[in-house]
């Protein structure tokens, strides 16, 4: 937070510390409620700081809060990586089928491709819309390649 209208001659920002309104001592300047949750993320670290920003227009008092988040990866492993790897393994069953069982091989190939496409579509619906490839897109491209091998 930067004081855009007043320089350090007029106002100096600092984090509140000391006694709270109820007379208890505050240990943290920013407190997170115990029931605070974010989908797919955990807050690992919270740091605060106060400093003066020196610009050509003057010195400006600034407060800074930095949150470090870590993505919970278990959801992605269970919902995307493991099923797609299993689908690739199932597609290789067609190598053990005889050459004369063409309908079974075709049905197995079509089923594995459609299942993998369903997993990819579900993955893309849960991800943010961005213009570049994600790591999971590269993984799914590899899975698609191995299904067709």
C-alpha positions in Angstrom: 0.0 0.0 0.0 1.5 3.3 -1.1 0.4 6.7 0.0 -0.1 8.2 -3.4 -1.3 11.6 -2.2 1.0 12.4 0.7 4.8 12.1 1.1 6.7 11.0 4.2 6.6 14.6 5.3 2.8 14.3 5.7 2.2 10.6 6.6 4.2 7.6 7.6 2.6 4.1 7.3 3.6 1.4 9.8 2.1 -1.9 10.8 0.1 -1.8 14.1 1.8 -3.6 16.9 1.2 -3.4 20.7 -2.1 -3.6 22.5 -5.3 -4.5 20.7 -8.6 -2.9 21.6 -9.4 -5.7 24.0 -6.1 -5.1 25.9 -4.3 -8.2 24.7 -0.9 -8.1 23.1 -0.9 -8.7 19.4 1.8 -11.1 18.2 1.1 -10.7 14.4 0.4 -7.6 12.4 -1.7 -9.6 9.9 -3.7 -12.5 11.3 -5.4 -15.2 9.1 -8.5 -16.8 10.4 -8.3 -20.5 11.0 -11.1 -21.3 8.6 -9.5 -19.5 5.7 -9.3 -21.8 2.7 -8.3 -21.5 -0.9 -9.2 -24.1 -3.5 -6.0 -26.1 -4.4 -3.7 -23.8 -2.4 -2.1 -23.5 1.1 -0.6 -20.4 2.5 3.0 -21.3 3.5 4.4 -18.0 4.5 3.3 -14.4 5.3 5.8 -11.6 5.6 5.2 -7.9 6.2 7.3 -4.9 5.7 7.3 -1.1 5.9 9.7 1.1 3.9 10.0 4.4 2.1 9.9 4.4 -1.6 12.1 7.1 -3.1 10.8 8.5 -6.4 11.6 11.6 -8.4 8.3 13.1 -7.1 9.3 12.6 -3.4 9.6 10.0 -0.7 6.5 7.8 -0.2 5.6 5.7 2.8 4.8 2.1 1.8 3.4 -1.0 3.5 4.0 -4.4 1.9 2.5 -7.9 2.7 3.9 -10.9 0.8 1.9 -14.2 0.8 3.6 -17.4 -0.4 1.2 -20.0 -1.7 1.9 -23.7 -2.5 -0.4 -25.7 -4.8 -1.9 -28.9 -3.4 -0.9 -31.4 -6.0 -2.6 -34.5 -4.7 -5.8 -33.6 -6.5 -4.0 -33.4 -9.9 -2.2 -36.7 -9.3 -5.4 -38.6 -8.4 -7.7 -37.0 -11.0 -5.4 -36.5 -14.0 -2.0 -38.2 -13.9 -2.9 -41.6 -12.6 -6.0 -42.2 -14.7 -4.3 -41.1 -17.9 -1.3 -43.4 -17.2 -3.7 -46.3 -16.6 -5.5 -45.5 -19.9 -2.2 -45.6 -21.7 -1.5 -49.0 -20.1 -4.9 -50.3 -21.1 -4.4 -49.2 -24.7 -1.3 -51.5 -24.9 -3.5 -54.5 -24.2 -4.2 -54.4 -27.9 -0.7 -55.7 -28.5 -1.6 -59.0 -26.8 -4.8 -59.4 -28.9 -4.5 -61.6 -31.9 -4.4 -60.2 -35.4 -7.7 -61.8 -36.2 -9.6 -59.9 -33.5 -9.9 -56.6 -35.3 -13.2 -55.5 -33.8 -11.8 -55.9 -30.3 -8.6 -53.9 -31.1 -10.7 -51.2 -32.8 -13.1 -50.9 -29.9 -10.2 -50.8 -27.4 -8.4 -48.1 -29.4 -11.5 -45.9 -29.8 -12.4 -46.3 -26.1 -8.9 -45.3 -24.9 -8.8 -42.3 -27.2 -12.2 -41.1 -26.1 -11.5 -41.6 -22.5 -8.2 -39.7 -22.7 -10.0 -36.9 -24.6 -12.5 -36.7 -21.7 -9.7 -36.5 -19.1 -8.0 -33.8 -21.2 -11.2 -31.8 -21.5 -11.9 -32.0 -17.8 -8.4 -30.9 -17.1 -8.7 -27.8 -19.4 -12.0 -26.8 -17.8 -10.3 -26.7 -14.3 -7.3 -24.7 -15.5 -7.0 -21.0 -16.2 -7.3 -19.9 -19.8 -3.8 -19.0 -20.9 -2.1 -18.6 -24.3 0.8 -21.0 -23.8 1.2 -24.7 -23.1 1.2 -25.9 -19.6 3.2 -28.9 -18.3 0.1 -31.0 -18.0 -0.6 -30.3 -21.7 2.9 -31.7 -22.6 2.1 -34.7 -20.4 -1.2 -35.4 -22.1 0.4 -35.0 -25.5 2.9 -37.7 -24.5 0.0 -39.9 -23.3 -1.8 -39.4 -26.6 1.3 -40.3 -28.5 1.7 -43.6 -26.5 -2.0 -44.5 -27.0 -1.4 -44.3 -30.8 1.9 -46.2 -30.8 
